[in-house]
């Protein structure tokens, strides 16, 4: 490369970096000091708990879950995929030191972790854990952008809040890839209008888990993000096809049609195993957030995938109608992260995604950004008024993040009656459902940040 093009590239990189940090302030240094101390303490406690309750790869025991999801959901399934073996098969579960075969999610998310499996397990665990912390910071920066707060003390407070939250701690403790999914979801929404190609790449990662991409796809379509969705679907099909093709060939012994049948049978079997787990069942789960799980719990029903999809359609009908109406009123795409993921539409999409289809307690990390934006109130109705209604809405959306009553530790130690167990394990989903109804009502009445028909509605 000649010096001149290299110089232009360096200048462009410098200008972009300067534009990213331009306008940022340190904020209150006392808050920074307190937040850094708290983060350091939480980091030490998390690492200690991982070491003290480390899960040696192999059979699962509830008492030792340190990095269990990294072992069972990332490291060994990725090794199998790279070796051309299906991680959805019983043969894989028998061969590798795992609790069971993985549930159905696209192997794209596994291939993204491929560099880690080239390393010894201990080194891979360490690097993965540090990368998780980088993604926590990334989510906090997005929360600051959504709240229109360009201050480092605010970012550190959000980081500390994530670490204190139930979802943040358990994700770091077990090593699941929730942070990747949450960050990709937020970026897909942030870039949907202005950078559809980047949004499509993020959607490919989101599509790794069907329970994330299905509601998000419907909600984004109602908002008119067709460019991002179509390109994201193309990337997802290519990525999934490229990663599944070797497995199909291997499982079919060179016969592709037979390989497809075998793989479909394996996926059906692993989904049945997945649904039989107590914390996955809507009737017995203490971690489910979706409205369907609450209804199933109180009715004593354990429905299948089709019923879950029908329930998703019913729940999404109203939010989609509201989003469609608001897009028609707006007439133009949102201009920045504050409007895309920090306003009413972003909160509505993220909350509806959790309420409409199967989601676990750690998925409530999606609420970090809307809660931060609501509390700051700069892109919300009544932004210059006392906290009031915004405070109650933020409390509803934040409840699943901070509710430790619906945890195995709490329920086993207090041993409440079956009725109280139902109540305690339904509160998370109920809070989100009430928050979703509230958001739909607000979104229907307001154009942008102003009441429809008011003097300042434009």
N, C-alpha and C positions, 0 to 999 in steps of 0.2 A: 504494500500500500504506500502510495506517495505521501510525502509530508503534508501536502495541502489537504487532501481528503481526510487524513488522520487528524489534522488540526480542526477541520470543520466538525468531525465527529466528537472530538474532545470538547469543543465549544458548545455543541448542541447538548451533550451530556451535562456540562456545567450549568448551562442555562436552565435545563429541565430540573436539575437538582435544586438550583436556587429558587425556581418557581414553586417547588414543593414546600420549601421551608420558609419562603418569604411570608412575612406577616405573623409568624409564630412567635410567641412570647414564653418566657419561663413561668410566669405566674407567681403565686405566693411561694416563696422559698421554704417557709415553714411547712406548708402542705407537701411540698416535694420531699423534704427531709423525713416527715412522718410516713409518707407513702412508701418511700424507699426502704425504711426500716421495716415496715409492715410486710412489704413484698419479700424482703430477705428472710424474715421469720417464716412466712408462709412457704417459701421455697425450701427452707431447711426442714420444716415439718413434713412437707410433701415427700421430699427425698427420703427422710427417715421412715415415713410410713411405707413407702415402696420397698425399702430394704427390709423393714421389720415384717412385712406381710407379703413378701415376694412369692409369686407363684412359679414354682419350678415347672417348666413345660411338661405337660402331661395331663392326667385327669384333673378336672376342675373341683376345687373345694371352696365354698363360700367364705371360709375364714382366711384364705390367702388369695387375694385378688390383685396384688401388685403386678402391674404390666400384663395381666392375663389377656386383655384384649389385643395388646400388641403381639403377643405370642400366637393367640388363636385366630385373630382377625387380620393380621398383616404379615408377620414375618414368615411363618411356615406356609400359609396359603400362597404367598408370593413365590416362595421357593418351589412349591409344587407347580405353579403356573409356568415358571421359567424352565422347569424340567419337563413340561408338556403333560403334566398330570392334572386331572380335574380336582379342584378343592371342594367340589360339591358331592364327591363320591364317598361311599363308606370305605372303599379301599384306601383312600387318602387318610381318613380318620384312623384307620388301623395301622397305617405305615408311619405317620408322623406323630410327634409327641404333643397332640392337641386333644381338647375335650371332645370335639365333634367336628363334622364337616361344617363349612361356613354356610350361612343362609344366602339366598340369592341376591347378590349385588354384582354389578359389572366388574370384571377383572381389570378394567381400566385403572381403578383406584389402587389395585395391587401393583400394577406395572409402574405406577408413579413412585412406588416405594422400592422399586427394584434395586437401586444402588445400595440400600441398607442390607439386603440379604446377601450381598457379596462380602459382607463384613462378618466377623465373629459375633455371636449373639450379644455378648456384653457390650461391645463397642456400638453395635447397632442400637441397642436400648438407650445408651447414653446420648447418641446423636439425635435419635428420634425425640427423646425427652426435651433436649435443648431446642430443637426445631418447633416443638409444641409451644414453648415459651415465646419464640419469635412470632408465632401466629396469634398468640394472646395479645401481644403488642399491636399486631396488625389490626385485629378486631377493635382494640381500644382506639387506635388512630382513626379508623372508620367511624367509630362512635363520636369522636370529637368533630370530625368533618360533618357528620349528620346533624350534630347539635350546633354547628357554626361556632365552635369554640376552638381557637387555634392556640391552645396553651398546653405546655408540657405537664403542668401540675394536674390538669384535668385528665390527660392520658394516663398518668400514673395512678390516679384515683380509680379510673375505670379498670385498669389492670388489677389493682388490689381487689376491687369488687368482684371481678371474674374469678379470682383465686379463692375468695371467700364463698362464692356461690357453690351450690351443690353440684351443678353441671360442670363448672370449671374444675373443681377439685377432683371429681370422679374421673373426668377425662384425662387429667394428668396422671392420676393414680393408676388407672387401668391401661392407659396408652391407646385408647380408641382413636379413630380418625375423625371425630366430630368437629374439631377445629377446622380441618380442611374443608368439610362440607359447609360449615357455617360461613367461613370466609369466602368460599366460592359462591354461595348463595347471595351474600351481600354485594359482592363485586358484580355478579350477573345483573342484579337490579340497578346498581350504580351506573353501569356502562350500557344498559339496555338501549337507551335512545341515542346517545352520542357516540358510542363506540361498540356497535353491534358485533363486530368480529371478536373483540376482547370478551364481550359478554358471552358469545358463543363458546369460547374456550372454557370460561368459568362454568357454563351450563353443562359442558361435557363432564366436568368433575362432579357437579351436582347430580347428573344422571347416573352416577355410579350406584346411587341408592334410590330405588324406585319410589320409596315413600317420601323422598325429598322432591324429586323432579315432577311427579304427577300433579300434586296440587299447585306447585310453583308454575308449571307450564300452563295450566288452565288460567290461573290468575294473571300471568303475564300476557296471555292472549287477550283477556278481557281489557287489558290496558293498552293493547295495540302494539306490543313489542314483537311483531312478526319477523322482522329481519334477524333479530338475535335468536329467536326460537327456531326458525328454519335452519339457520346456519349451525346452531347448537345441535339440532337433531341430526344434521349431516355429520358433524364431528363425532357425535355419540355413536351413530351407526357404524362409522368407519372404525372408531376406536374399539368398540365392542366386538365388531366382526373380526378385526385383526387379532384381537387377543383370544377370542373364542375359537377361531378357525383351527389352530394347532390342537386344541383340546378335542374338538369334534373329530379331527383326523385320527388322533391317538386313540380316543375311546371307541371309534368305529373300526379300528384296525385297518385304516385306509379306505373304508367304505363311508363316504360322507353322509349318505341318507341314514345309515345305521348309526353313525356317530351322533347325528342330531337327535334321533330317538332315544339313544342312551343318555345323552346329556339332559334332555327334557325330563326323562324319568328320574335322573339324579336330582334335578332341581325340585321336582315335585316331592321327592322323598325328603330332601333336606328342609323344605318348607314345612313339611309335616312334623319333622323333629323340632324345628324352630318353634312352631306354634304350641308344641306340647310342653315347652318350658314354662314354669310357673310365672316367672316375671314377664313373659311375653303374652300370656293369655289375658284377654280383657277382663275375665271374671276374677282372676286371682292376682293380677299384676298390681304392685304398689308403685310402679314407676310410669305407667302410661299416662299421657297428657290429653289424648284426643277425646272428643265428645262421645264417639262411638263406644269407646272402652267404658265410659261412665254408664251409658245406657245398658250395655251388656252386663256390667257388674251388678247393677240393681235388678235386672231382669233374670240374672242367672243363666244367660245364653253365651255360647262360645261359637260365634259365626265364623264362616270361612272368608276367603279372599274376595269372592264376588260380593258378599254382603258389605264388606269394608269399602269396596269401590262404590257401591250404591250409596252408602252412607256419606262418602266423600262428595258425591255429586249433589246430594241434598244440602249438605252444609255449605258448599261453595256457590250455590245458586245465587243467593242474595249478595255476598261480597263481589261476585263477578258482575252482577247487574249494576252495583254501585260504582265499581271501577270503570265500567263501560260508560256510564253516564258522566262521570267526572272527566274522563278523557275527552269526550265530545265537548264538554264545557270548556276545557282548557284550550283546546285547539292547537296546542304546540307542546313539544316535549319539555320535560323538566330540564333545567340548565345545570344543576350541580347535585352533589351528594346530599346536601341538606334537603332538597326537594325530593330526590329520588328515594332515599332510604330513611330520611329524617323527618318526613312529613306524614300526613294522614295516610296517603296511599301506601307508602312503605310499611308503616305499622300494620295497616289492614292486610297487606299481602303476607307478611311474616306471621301474623297471628292466625290468619285463616289457614295457612299451611300447617300449623301445629294442631289446630282444632279439628281439621277435616279428615285427617288420615293418621294411621299408626305413627306415633312418635313417643320416644322415651324421655325421661326427665332431663337427660343431658342435652337433648335437642332444644331445651328452653334457652340455651345460649343465644339463639336467634333473637331473643328479646332484649339483649344488652343494648343494641343500637337504638331501637325505638324508645326504650325506657330512658336512656341518656338524653335523647332529643326531646322527649316529652317534659322531663324535669327542667331542662333549660328553657324550653318553651319558645324559642326564637322563630320556629317555623310552624307554630300551632295557633289555633284560635285562642283569644284572650291571653296572648303572650305577654302583655304588659300588666296583667291583673295578678292578684295573689294566686298562689299555687292552686288552691281550690280543686276544681274538677280534674285538672291535669294530675294533681297529686294522687287522687283516688284511682285514676286510670293507670298511672305508673305503678301504683301498688298492686293492682290486679295483674298486670303483665309481669311484674317482678316476682310475684308470689312463688311460682314454681322454681325460680332460681334460688330462693332463700328458705324454702320450706323443708326443714329437716325432719318434720313429724312423719312424713310418708317415706321413711327409709327402713331398711331391714334392721339396722341397729336399734332404732327407736321402737319399732313394733315388737321386736323380740324381747327387749328389756322390759317394756311396760305391759306387754301381753294384754291389749285391750280386747273387749268383746267383739264378736264378728260384726255387729252393726257399727261399732265405732271404727273398726278397720275399714269398712266400706266408706264411712264418712271421711276419715283421714286420707284415704287413698283416692278420693274423688275431688278433693279441694283444689288440686292443681288444675285439672281439666275444667272444673267449674269456674275458677277465676279467669282462665283464658277465654272461656265461652262468653262470660259476662263482658269481658273486655272487648271481644269481637263484636258483640251486639252494640256496645257503646260506640265503637269505632265506625260501624256501619251507619249508625244514626248521625254521628258527627259528619262523616264523609258525605252523606246524602244532603245535609243541610248546608254544607260549606263548599264554596268554589275556591280552590286553593286554600288560603288561610282565612278567607273572609266569608261571612254568612251570606248565602245566596239571596239576592234581592236587597241587601243592605247598601248603604251609601258608599261603602268602601269596597264593594265587590267588583268594581270595575265595569 
